[in-house]
Amino acid sequence: MTYNSHRSSTKGALVDEYFEVYCPDSIIPYHSTLLPVAMPSITYIKDGLFRAKTPNNDYTVDGIILTGQFYRAYNMEINDAYKAAGITLHPTTLYKLLNTDISKFSNKYTALEHVSEELSETITAIIETGVTGKKALLAMEKALKPLVKVNDSNVQQIDLAVNTIIKKKGLLSVSELLSDMNISQKTLESQFKKIVGLTPVRFIKLKRFINLMRQYENQDINLKNLIFKYNYYDEAHFYKDFKLFMNETPKNFFTNETDFIKKYINR
């Protein structure tokens, strides 16, 4: 399976990346794990469909789809030639565009037209022009800016929190996060979940785990050293988190991981 992506280098961008996925007949049927990446995404499926078995539901997906924030990995299956393109959004972008509680989309696939016809038509129009790569990324960013409905002080505070967590790679606590903010813990927790779709604790733990996995895949450092570098008390604590996020043991995952998963982790 081919997975290509183009990341934004613009500070404060609404779109984190533009991606393209292709699965030819020669590798059908194709099975893989999808990892949570702490960002929602929108996917336009050009050809075929895929099935997703999530912790809460089973989906057969086609058309243009909103993928909400997932906290645990889930399985996908492709039985026909498949081609898709789409965008991964900054964690607060979906709220800025929809001005609604984003947590209602968490751990779900939702047809985008049922959420926002305007957003669905905007994304569809760009992809159907045939533009790809960096040009597609820039076109998406430009098209989404006029659709922003809210960017008030609450959003700005949560943007600050999210960007701090990303910068520190999840290596901080909620209390440390609050030390740089002018809001209470209760407000942070309620607004963060509403705007991002996950609680701040879950977002922090997920970002820490994702960054550890990226470093491991890049072979920057061995797994045992990474476990302590990312503030796990011991290996048992890491294995517990691994099973929580991945639904399997590290041994099984690393034995069965594919090139697609490696690219997906390093997106």
C-alpha positions, 0 to 999 in steps of 0.5 A: 500500500502506498502512502504519501504525504506533504506536511505544512511548514506554516505556523498556525496552519489549519491543515497539518498535511495533505495525503494520498493513499493507493492500494492496487489489486496486486495486494488485495485483500489488504489488512493493517492497523490504523494508529491514533495520531491525535488529529482529525482528518477528512478523506475523499475516497476516489475508488473502492472502499475500506472496512474499519473495525473500531472499538465501538463500531464496524464501518464500510467507508466510501465517499468523503469522510470525517475521521474524528479523534481516536484514542485507540488503534483499530483494524482496516481491511481493503478488498478492492483496488483503493485510491483516496486523498485527503487532509489531516487537520490541526487539532483545533481546526475542526472546531474553528470550522464547525463551532460545535462540540468536536468530542461528538465525532471522536472514535467515529467515521462520519459522512462529511456532508452530514456534518457540513455541506459547505466543508464537504463541497469545498474539499471535493472541489479541490480534489476533483481538480486533480491537483496533488502534493504541495499544491493541494496542501496550499489550496486546502489551506487557502480554501479553509481560511474563509470557512473559519467560524470561531477563533475566540479567546477560548480557542486561542487558549486551547491552541496555546495548550495544544502547541505546548504539548506538541512542542514538548512531545507530550513530556509534561503534566496537566499541572505543568501545562496550566502554569503557562495559562490563565484558566482553571483546570476545570475550564481547561479540561472542558474546553479542551475536550470540546475543541480538540475531541480528547481530554488534555490527559489523553492528548498528552499521553497520546502525543508522548506515545506517538513521538516515542514510536516515531523515534523507534521507527527512525532507529534514533535510539533503542526501545528500552532507552526510549521508554525512560527518555519518554518518562515511563516509570518502567517497561511494565508501564510502557507495555500497559500504555502500548496495549491500551493504544494498540490493542496488542503487545509490542512483540506482536505489533513489531512482528506484523507491522507493514511499510504502510504503518511505518509511513503512517507513524512518521507522518 
